[in-house]
Amino acid sequence: MGLTMHKSLLCLLLTSCLLACGCSTAKDVRKTLRDLTMVRAELVKKYGEQDIDVRVNTFQNQTSISVVYINSPLNQKTTEERAVRAQETAEIVKQLYPSIKNVNEIWVGFMRVTTRLVVFHWSEMIEVRGFDSDARPLRDPGIAPPESNQPSVRYSPSQNQTEISSSSIQLEGTTEKGVLIFPHFSVAGNVNKITPKPPDEIGLDFAAFSEKPKFPNITKLVFLSDDKIVYQTKGQFSTSKIAGDMYSEFLYLKMPTAAFLSISSGRVVKIKLNEREYTLTESQLLQIQRLSDYLRSMKQG
């Protein structure tokens, strides 16, 4: 029987801007991104599934790694087969995540994401299994990991602001060699105690990793919803050479909130970077829509 998760998401999400990750420097952010990328890349390689969400979550000084397989073929298999995959996944996290000694729990879930009548989006967690940092099953977990498409919410007392962000969206290739986008925004105050005013702008952080820079010059960015241009602008990626012959490129874009809400209302969302065009998958679009729902709830409040 499927279990739909309804749990407040107070966790750290790795995005390129993130106070939410507990990383104090850009170097910390890059290291954590590479660590999670290494784990996800091995899972993709081993199981041949691309829609895998890997994140690090921290709440009340407890840190966990969560892995969610979205629309996996195993959703149609037996619980025993999913149990084997979950155990293997926990072992991979244990072996490959460099900071595993700082992790309290490993969570592995199987989620189904579907769309009905165009505008009704459903997500259902088929099964969840928990492990300790040594990949041993938890007998009495007591809690379950958050849905991977739900926004991450974290309040910073020192800055008196709350960061709300989506998980990374893979636009092209893999996390080791590809293009990603990280949607996020911040508001004043603690959203767990007040209903803040929605921000005027949404941050869209683009990251590209490749053997040769993909965006060396001024890049034209176009956002389309149902084949209609909603927002367009230009920007310059910053480029740095990292390990080996690899390059990293980053672009920190600010988009008006109204435009972001318009984009998320479409059935088909596309992002163009010069001549490269990316169409969001169903689960990726759902992430954008959940972030938009959060913004709309502020307006209603």
Disulfide bonds with the S-S distance in Angstrom:
none
